[in-house]
């Protein structure tokens, strides 16, 4: 697809055996790093050795943004990516974009979409965490969403005041190794730079 940037939204493993799987996961993800990449950690990553995840990503040339902003050069120009650490784990802290980002394309990535409600700044927020409910029944909807966001902001595209929030269903599962009524997905987003300033 030749993306300008690839963002990784956390929960790279949902098992206590993360140490066993971490090298293989990092190896697969690092195959993508011919493109600019940025990552955040999810609640499962914090519960299974956050320091090891950060070190493994760093050794593979993939920066993990933990309540910090990175400036990434892409073929379309510089992009300021703010990574808000996981709200579900209580790790989010206020992180404004620096002055250097004033006239650049800005994007916020996080794991739990509730972090978008934690900050007042407008813009585009990309998140995961909810698996779009993972198990969702017709007419009833998801049986549980592990986030404080309103249900309508827990999957797909949602606009709240001056914020646009996109929540990916992701490719994995949590707690139970089953999906019903929700897609397993990665997402290719085409965004106008004018919408991100």
NORMOCOR-V217033 format. One record per pair of residues at least 24 apart in sequence whose ideal C-beta (glycine too) atoms are under 8 Angstrom apart, sorted by the first residue. I is the first residue (numbers start at 1). GAP is how many residues later the second one is. Records with the same first field share a line. If there is no record, write none. Layout:
I->GAP + GAP
This chain:
1->187
2->33
3->32 + 185
4->31 + 32 + 70 + 71 + 72 + 75
5->30 + 31 + 32 + 33 + 67 + 69 + 74 + 76 + 102
6->26 + 29 + 30 + 31 + 32
7->30 + 31 + 32 + 74 + 100 + 102 + 119
8->29 + 30 + 31 + 32 + 54
9->30 + 31 + 33 + 100 + 101 + 102 + 117 + 118 + 119 + 120 + 159 + 161
10->29 + 30 + 31 + 32 + 33 + 34 + 35 + 76 + 101 + 118 + 119
11->31 + 32 + 33 + 34 + 100 + 117 + 118 + 159 + 161 + 163
12->30 + 32 + 33 + 41
13->31 + 32 + 35
14->30 + 158 + 159 + 160 + 161
15->29 + 33
16->32
18->26 + 27 + 30 + 31 + 35
19->29 + 30 + 33
22->27 + 30 + 31 + 34
23->33
26->30 + 31 + 33 + 34
27->33
29->28 + 31 + 33
30->30 + 31 + 32
33->27 + 28 + 29
36->36 + 37 + 38 + 43
37->24 + 25 + 26
38->24 + 25 + 26 + 27 + 32 + 34 + 43 + 45 + 71
39->24 + 25 + 26 + 44
40->24 + 25 + 26 + 43 + 44 + 45 + 46 + 69 + 70 + 71
41->25 + 44 + 45 + 50 + 70
42->44 + 46 + 47 + 69 + 70 + 86 + 87
43->43 + 45 + 46 + 68 + 69 + 86
44->130
45->41
46->40 + 43 + 45
47->42
65->44
66->25
67->24 + 25 + 26 + 28
68->27
69->26 + 28 + 29 + 32
71->29 + 30 + 33
76->29 + 117
77->27 + 28 + 116
78->26 + 27
79->25 + 26 + 27 + 28
80->24 + 25 + 26 + 27
81->26 + 27 + 28
82->24 + 25 + 26 + 27
83->25 + 26 + 27
84->24 + 25 + 26 + 31 + 34 + 35
85->25 + 26
86->24 + 25 + 26 + 29 + 43
87->24 + 25 + 27 + 28 + 31 + 60 + 61
88->24 + 26 + 41 + 58 + 59
92->26
94->24 + 25
95->24
96->25
97->24
103->94
104->93
105->88 + 91 + 92
106->90 + 91
107->89
112->34 + 35 + 37
113->34 + 36 + 40 + 41 + 52 + 54
114->33 + 34 + 35
116->33 + 37 + 44 + 47 + 49
117->31 + 32 + 43
122->39 + 40 + 41
123->39 + 40 + 41 + 73
124->39 + 40 + 41 + 42 + 67 + 71 + 72
125->38 + 39 + 40 + 41
126->40 + 42 + 63
127->38 + 39 + 40 + 41
128->39 + 40 + 42
129->38
130->24 + 25 + 37 + 39
131->38 + 39 + 41 + 42 + 43 + 48 + 51
132->24 + 35 + 37 + 50 + 51
133->48 + 49
134->39 + 40 + 42 + 44 + 45 + 46 + 48
135->41 + 43 + 44 + 45 + 46 + 47
136->44 + 45 + 46
137->43 + 44
138->43
142->40
146->28
155->27
164->31
